[in-house]
Amino acid sequence: MPFQYSPEFRLQLCERMLAGERISSLAEEFSLSVSALARFCGGF
């Protein structure tokens, strides 16, 4: 079963991205792929 992040965590990442942080910087900080972050924010 794949690991699932909480909706709160995903929302926090999306808020940071919408506030202007680069998606690549967030991906590196949290060891996620850029495509995973894009999927996270597509759900909100």
MODELLER restraints for C-alpha pairs under 7 A, 6 or more apart:
rsr = mdl.restraints
at = mdl.atoms
rsr.add(forms.Gaussian(group=physical.xy_distance, feature=features.Distance(at['CA:10:A'], at['CA:40:A']), mean=5.95, stdev=0.5))
rsr.add(forms.Gaussian(group=physical.xy_distance, feature=features.Distance(at['CA:14:A'], at['CA:41:A']), mean=5.34, stdev=0.5))
rsr.add(forms.Gaussian(group=physical.xy_distance, feature=features.Distance(at['CA:17:A'], at['CA:23:A']), mean=6.15, stdev=0.5))
rsr.add(forms.Gaussian(group=physical.xy_distance, feature=features.Distance(at['CA:23:A'], at['CA:34:A']), mean=6.45, stdev=0.5))
rsr.add(forms.Gaussian(group=physical.xy_distance, feature=features.Distance(at['CA:24:A'], at['CA:34:A']), mean=6.09, stdev=0.5))
rsr.add(forms.Gaussian(group=physical.xy_distance, feature=features.Distance(at['CA:27:A'], at['CA:33:A']), mean=5.57, stdev=0.5))
rsr.add(forms.Gaussian(group=physical.xy_distance, feature=features.Distance(at['CA:27:A'], at['CA:34:A']), mean=5.64, stdev=0.5))
rsr.add(forms.Gaussian(group=physical.xy_distance, feature=features.Distance(at['CA:27:A'], at['CA:37:A']), mean=6.95, stdev=0.5))
